[in-house]
Amino acid sequence: MAETITIEPSPVTEWKPVYGRVEAKETVPARARIGGTVTELSVSEGDAVEAGQEIARVHDDKIAFQIAALDAQIAALQAQLATAETELKRGEELVERGVATVQRLDQLRTAVDVARGQIAATRAQRAVVEQQAAEGQVLAPAAGRVLTVPVTRGAVILPGEPVATIGGGGFFLRLAIPERHAGTLEEGAELGIATDAGEARGRIAKLYPQIENGRVIADVDVEGLATAYVGLRLLVTLPVGSRTALLVPEGAVATRGGIDFVTLEDGRERAVVLGEAVSLDGAEMIEVLTGLVPGDRVVAP
């Protein structure tokens, strides 16, 4: 059964193909907290890591020498403390017999307190050095994928130097769109992405207000985006405007001898020049460039 439709101008969205880059939402460097030699390196580019996971270890030989020196100081101070406590005990006995003065006893007590304080201070200093040794562990600052590892095992690095770069927080597409289309873009707009698995849909999650090199930067959220390669370029079609066009169903067009025809309500056939295919409200339509005018009634199957 055929039906007759009246040709009227319909709004058609104009799409522009651009390339987007797969990027991580958060790119965080894992830095060394102390300087020294990289003795262990347990990750390489592409590895998945968890937040707090040890990815490398930095060793500084001077720290071991500092701990040994502090241990020797503590041992010497403990010997001084033992001597001071012995003298204090002897002084207390002499005061009880009236041989020594109370002033001398106070001096001996002060010497004991000073020795104990020096031991406590040296032990605190030793704890600081031990913490520096523990900071030789380089931990992943966030869960994600290792993007770069600029050092190798055996390399000498400085405090604060990055050992690896972690990309985490999810992945998105970053677009650089010509500034002439800035007025037609809006957050939340849907667009199509060509992937290896087929056509995917995404939406503009963020538009950046600063224009760089004549281009507007936009971030696009895509569900199920492949993250095997950060920096991978994907073809994206985004809406940049709209226009009106005359559309007919694809089934209403017949091709004979390389010429396209449509059948009017009165049974006559009219040659037409066709444009691109358009999806309108879920129906597959095709644009007619010439051959029809608004108000024509076309027979469609």
C-alpha positions in Angstrom: 0.0 0.0 0.0 1.4 3.4 -1.0 0.7 6.7 0.8 1.0 10.2 -0.4 3.1 12.8 1.4 3.3 16.5 0.9 6.8 17.9 0.4 7.6 20.7 2.9 10.9 22.2 4.0 12.2 20.3 7.0 15.0 21.3 9.4 18.3 19.4 8.8 21.2 19.4 11.2 24.5 20.1 9.6 27.4 17.9 10.9 31.1 18.7 10.7 33.7 15.9 10.9 36.7 16.6 13.3 39.2 14.4 15.0 39.3 14.0 18.8 42.1 12.7 21.0 41.6 10.1 23.7 43.0 11.7 26.9 42.9 11.0 30.6 40.8 13.3 32.8 43.7 13.4 35.4 47.3 13.2 34.5 49.4 13.1 37.7 53.2 12.6 37.9 54.5 10.1 40.5 57.5 12.0 42.0 60.4 10.9 44.0 60.4 12.4 47.5 64.2 12.0 48.0 67.2 12.0 45.7 69.2 8.9 45.0 69.5 5.9 42.7 66.5 4.1 41.3 67.1 0.5 42.6 63.6 -0.9 41.7 61.2 -0.1 38.9 58.1 -2.3 38.8 56.0 -0.6 36.1 56.2 0.3 32.4 54.1 2.2 29.9 50.6 0.8 29.7 50.4 -0.9 33.1 47.4 -0.4 35.3 48.1 0.7 38.8 46.1 1.3 42.0 46.3 4.4 44.2 49.2 4.0 46.7 50.8 1.1 44.9 54.6 1.1 45.0 56.0 1.6 41.5 59.6 2.3 42.2 62.2 2.6 45.0 64.9 5.2 45.4 68.0 4.5 47.6 70.3 7.1 49.0 73.6 5.6 50.5 74.1 8.7 52.7 71.0 7.9 54.7 72.5 4.6 56.0 75.6 6.5 57.1 73.5 9.2 58.9 71.6 6.5 60.8 74.9 4.8 61.8 76.3 8.1 63.0 73.2 8.9 65.0 73.3 5.4 66.6 76.9 6.1 67.7 75.8 9.4 69.2 73.0 7.7 71.1 75.4 5.1 72.5 77.8 7.8 73.6 74.9 9.8 75.2 73.7 6.7 77.0 77.1 6.2 78.5 77.2 9.8 79.6 73.7 9.3 81.1 74.9 6.2 83.0 77.8 8.2 84.5 75.6 11.1 85.4 73.1 8.8 87.2 75.9 7.2 89.1 77.3 10.6 90.2 73.8 11.7 91.2 73.3 8.6 93.3 76.7 9.2 95.0 75.8 12.9 95.5 72.5 11.9 97.2 74.5 9.7 99.7 77.0 12.5 100.4 74.2 15.0 101.1 72.6 12.6 103.5 75.9 12.4 105.4 76.4 16.2 105.2 79.5 15.9 103.1 78.1 17.5 99.9 75.9 20.5 99.5 72.4 20.6 98.1 73.6 23.0 95.3 76.0 20.3 94.1 73.1 17.8 94.1 71.0 20.1 91.9 73.9 20.3 89.4 74.1 16.5 89.2 70.3 16.2 88.7 70.5 18.8 85.9 73.3 16.9 84.2 71.1 13.8 84.2 68.2 15.7 82.7 70.4 17.2 80.0 71.7 13.8 79.1 68.2 12.3 78.8 67.1 15.3 76.7 70.0 14.9 74.3 69.2 11.2 73.9 65.5 12.0 73.1 66.5 14.7 70.6 69.0 12.4 68.9 66.4 9.6 68.7 63.9 12.1 67.2 66.5 13.1 64.6 67.1 9.4 63.9 63.4 8.9 63.3 63.4 11.8 60.8 66.3 10.1 58.9 64.4 6.8 59.0 61.4 8.5 57.5 63.5 9.9 54.7 64.7 6.3 54.0 61.0 5.2 53.9 60.2 8.0 51.5 62.4 6.2 49.0 59.2 4.4 48.0 57.6 6.0 45.0 53.8 5.5 45.2 51.2 5.8 42.5 49.2 9.0 43.4 46.0 7.7 41.7 44.5 4.7 40.2 44.8 4.5 36.4 47.2 3.6 33.6 50.9 4.4 33.3 51.4 6.8 30.4 55.1 7.5 30.6 58.2 6.2 32.5 61.0 8.7 31.9 63.6 6.9 34.1 65.3 3.5 34.1 66.6 1.3 36.8 70.0 2.6 38.0 69.3 6.2 37.1 70.2 8.9 39.5 67.3 11.3 40.2 66.7 14.5 42.3 64.0 15.1 44.9 60.7 15.9 43.1 61.7 14.4 39.8 58.9 12.4 38.1 59.4 8.7 37.9 56.2 7.9 36.0 53.1 9.7 34.8 49.7 8.2 35.7 46.5 8.9 33.7 43.4 8.3 35.8 39.9 9.5 36.6 38.4 8.1 33.5 39.0 8.9 29.8 37.4 11.3 27.4 37.8 12.8 23.9 39.3 16.2 23.5 38.2 18.2 20.5 39.7 21.3 18.9 36.9 23.0 16.9 37.3 26.0 14.6 36.2 29.2 16.4 33.6 30.0 13.7 31.5 27.2 15.1 31.8 28.4 18.7 28.3 30.0 18.7 26.6 26.7 17.6 28.2 24.5 20.3 26.6 23.9 23.7 27.2 21.5 26.6 25.1 18.4 26.5 24.9 18.3 22.7 25.1 14.8 21.3 27.5 13.7 18.6 28.7 10.6 16.8 32.0 8.9 17.1 33.5 6.4 14.7 35.3 3.6 16.6 36.6 0.2 15.7 33.5 -1.3 17.2 31.2 0.9 15.0 29.3 4.1 15.6 29.2 5.3 19.2 27.4 8.3 20.7 28.8 10.9 23.0 27.9 14.3 24.4 29.9 17.5 25.0 30.7 17.6 28.7 32.6 20.8 28.9 33.4 23.8 26.7 36.5 25.8 27.6 36.1 29.6 27.4 39.7 30.2 26.2 40.3 29.9 22.5 43.7 28.5 21.5 45.1 29.1 18.0 41.7 29.9 16.7 40.1 26.7 18.0 37.6 26.0 20.8 38.5 23.2 23.1 35.8 20.8 24.2 35.7 17.6 26.2 33.4 14.8 25.1 32.1 11.9 27.4 31.8 8.6 25.5 30.4 5.5 27.2 32.6 2.5 26.7 35.5 4.5 25.2 38.4 2.3 24.4 41.4 3.3 26.5 44.1 1.0 25.2 45.9 4.0 23.6 45.9 7.4 25.1 46.3 10.0 22.4 44.4 7.9 19.8 42.6 10.0 17.3 38.9 9.2 16.5 36.7 10.8 13.9 33.8 12.8 15.5 30.8 14.3 13.8 29.3 17.2 15.7 26.3 19.5 15.0 27.4 23.0 13.9 24.1 24.4 12.7 20.9 23.6 10.9 19.2 24.4 7.5 16.0 23.6 5.7 15.7 21.0 3.0 13.2 19.1 1.0 13.2 15.4 2.1 11.5 12.3 0.7 11.6 8.7 1.9 14.3 6.6 0.4 11.7 4.2 -0.9 10.0 6.9 -2.9 13.0 7.2 -5.3 13.4 4.9 -8.3 16.6 4.9 -10.4 16.5 4.0 -14.1 19.3 4.6 -16.5 21.3 6.5 -13.9 18.5 9.0 -13.4 16.5 9.3 -10.2 12.7 9.6 -10.4 9.9 10.2 -7.9 6.2 9.6 -8.6 3.7 12.4 -8.0 0.2 11.9 -6.8 -1.2 12.3 -10.3 1.0 9.4 -11.6 3.6 11.5 -13.4 7.2 10.9 -12.8 9.6 13.7 -12.2 13.4 13.5 -12.4 15.2 14.7 -9.3 18.8 15.4 -8.2 19.4 13.9 -4.8 21.7 15.0 -2.0 22.8 13.2 1.2 20.8 10.7 3.2 19.2 12.1 6.4 17.7 10.5 9.4 14.6 12.3 10.5 12.7 11.1 13.6 14.0 7.7 13.1 13.0 7.5 9.4 15.5 7.2 6.6 15.0 10.2 4.3 17.0 11.6 1.4 17.4 15.2 0.4 16.1 16.5 -2.9 18.3 19.3 -4.3 16.3 20.0 -7.5 13.1 18.6 -9.2 10.6 19.2 -6.4 9.1 22.3 -4.9 7.2 22.8 -1.6 3.6 21.6 -1.9 4.3 18.7 -4.3 2.6 15.5 -3.3 4.8 12.4 -3.7 3.8 8.8 -3.6 5.8 6.8 -1.0 5.6 3.1 -0.4 
